[in-house]
Amino acid sequence: MSRTVVRFSLHARPHWGVLFGRSIAPLASQARSTGDLLENCWDQIWATEAQSATIPLDQVELLAPVTDRQQFICQGVNYRSHIAESGLRPENFPFNTIFTKASSCITAADAPVVRPAHVQLLDYEIELGLVLRRSLPAGTKVTPEDLPQWLAGVTIVNDLSARDVQLPQGQFYKGKSYRGFGPVGPGLVLLQPQEWARWPELHMRLAVNGQIRQDAYCADMIHQPAATLTELAAMHDLHAGDLIATGTPAGCAARAPGKLVMFVLKHLLSEAGKWRIFIRKGLSNPAYLRPGDRIQASIRTDDGLIDLGEQNTRITAP
């Protein structure tokens, strides 16, 4: 069975533990990063037993299970349904779109997120997060059967995005990296080797104020984990504890305009005029996040045997 690692604050100090139901078994580790924990405490994590769970979950503050000095790598336009709702065609994206978020945007699953004063079009994106178990040597070829060798586990990521920065400015990093724009967790779910084959069965759901907005299975992913690890290993170094967010399905607040509007925008307006209209139209879209909104996000298999928990994020004003 999978095992959930949590990072928590107790007496104003961070600790690591293994979650059993509603109780935590503390780990004898002072690891300062997720990578350090996975490299040095792997066997300890799996050897921890339920009778050691002496700390009630309700008495601690959960922190993000991925620490802020790990790499935060993201895949874009990686779900067929999201490509379609963006007014694009999947055949026009045969390549794997890769970008990064600042690791300083990582926050706990239940931490409030401040919408910056200048951001008006704040969007949500539920994503499956993959966490590296060990460093991936340059040029490594990864097959689906190799995933347990290189990946430690999975977690929930909400790739919050300021669309009025990201799109008009063409700045993915800037529009997605404000502090708090990366809720991760609540836990890091370590998978047994045989469980890795079930990642396509993971069911992602995101609701805003109780209204379901995103509901899809990871099987809709275009560029899958093994191929993505292979491609990344050919580009740059990956280390234990690094996080890969694998893209989002349909249901985001940002939507493509109709074909006639697209023609007018493309052929009759300047770039500046096009984006002024985009922002003005977005301001009337109630799906964008506003202070006071609450986001609930979960990922689990339908039989509940692999359960990544649930995020509960509140959007606040500066």
KAVEN-V31374 format. One record per backbone hydrogen bond with DSSP energy under -0.5 kcal/mol. CO is the residue of the C=O (numbers start at 1). NH is the residue of the N-H. If there is no record, write none. Layout:
# KAVEN-V31374
co-><CO | CO>
nh-><NH | NH>
This chain:
# KAVEN-V31374
co-><3 | 3 | 4 | 5 | 6 | 7 | 8 | 8 | 9 | 10 | 13 | 15 | 16 | 17 | 18 | 19 | 20 | 22 | 23 | 24 | 24 | 24 | 25 | 27 | 33 | 34 | 35 | 36 | 37 | 41 | 42 | 43 | 44 | 45 | 49 | 50 | 52 | 54 | 55 | 56 | 57 | 60 | 61 | 63 | 65 | 67 | 71 | 71 | 72 | 73 | 74 | 76 | 78 | 79 | 80 | 81 | 82 | 83 | 84 | 85 | 89 | 90 | 95 | 96 | 97 | 99 | 102 | 103 | 105 | 107 | 108 | 109 | 113 | 114 | 115 | 116 | 118 | 120 | 121 | 121 | 122 | 123 | 125 | 127 | 127 | 128 | 129 | 130 | 131 | 131 | 132 | 135 | 136 | 137 | 140 | 143 | 144 | 146 | 146 | 147 | 147 | 150 | 150 | 152 | 153 | 154 | 155 | 156 | 157 | 157 | 158 | 158 | 161 | 161 | 162 | 162 | 163 | 163 | 165 | 165 | 166 | 166 | 170 | 171 | 172 | 173 | 174 | 175 | 178 | 181 | 182 | 183 | 184 | 187 | 188 | 188 | 189 | 190 | 192 | 192 | 193 | 194 | 195 | 196 | 198 | 199 | 200 | 202 | 202 | 203 | 204 | 205 | 206 | 206 | 207 | 208 | 210 | 211 | 214 | 216 | 217 | 218 | 220 | 222 | 224 | 225 | 226 | 227 | 228 | 229 | 230 | 232 | 232 | 233 | 238 | 239 | 242 | 243 | 244 | 244 | 245 | 247 | 258 | 259 | 260 | 261 | 262 | 263 | 264 | 264 | 265 | 270 | 271 | 272 | 273 | 274 | 275 | 276 | 277 | 278 | 279 | 281 | 282 | 284 | 285 | 289 | 290 | 293 | 294 | 295 | 296 | 297 | 298 | 299 | 300 | 301 | 305 | 306 | 308 | 309 | 311 | 313 | 314 | 315 | 316>
nh-><5 | 190 | 19 | 188 | 17 | 63 | 10 | 15 | 61 | 13 | 10 | 8 | 27 | 6 | 25 | 4 | 23 | 57 | 20 | 26 | 54 | 55 | 18 | 29 | 37 | 38 | 39 | 40 | 41 | 45 | 46 | 47 | 48 | 48 | 52 | 53 | 54 | 56 | 24 | 59 | 60 | 62 | 9 | 7 | 67 | 70 | 73 | 243 | 101 | 245 | 99 | 97 | 222 | 83 | 84 | 85 | 86 | 88 | 87 | 256 | 92 | 93 | 97 | 98 | 76 | 74 | 105 | 106 | 182 | 184 | 111 | 312 | 316 | 116 | 318 | 119 | 120 | 122 | 123 | 163 | 289 | 161 | 159 | 129 | 157 | 246 | 155 | 244 | 152 | 153 | 241 | 137 | 238 | 140 | 142 | 146 | 147 | 149 | 150 | 150 | 151 | 133 | 134 | 191 | 131 | 189 | 129 | 185 | 127 | 159 | 160 | 183 | 123 | 163 | 165 | 166 | 167 | 168 | 169 | 171 | 170 | 171 | 172 | 175 | 176 | 177 | 177 | 162 | 181 | 160 | 107 | 158 | 109 | 189 | 5 | 190 | 154 | 3 | 195 | 196 | 196 | 197 | 198 | 199 | 201 | 202 | 219 | 204 | 218 | 300 | 216 | 298 | 213 | 214 | 296 | 211 | 212 | 208 | 206 | 204 | 220 | 221 | 80 | 224 | 228 | 229 | 230 | 231 | 232 | 233 | 234 | 235 | 236 | 139 | 136 | 242 | 132 | 73 | 130 | 246 | 75 | 128 | 262 | 263 | 264 | 265 | 266 | 267 | 268 | 269 | 269 | 274 | 275 | 276 | 277 | 278 | 279 | 280 | 281 | 282 | 283 | 284 | 285 | 286 | 288 | 122 | 293 | 315 | 209 | 313 | 207 | 311 | 205 | 308 | 203 | 304 | 307 | 301 | 187 | 299 | 297 | 295 | 113 | 292 | 115>
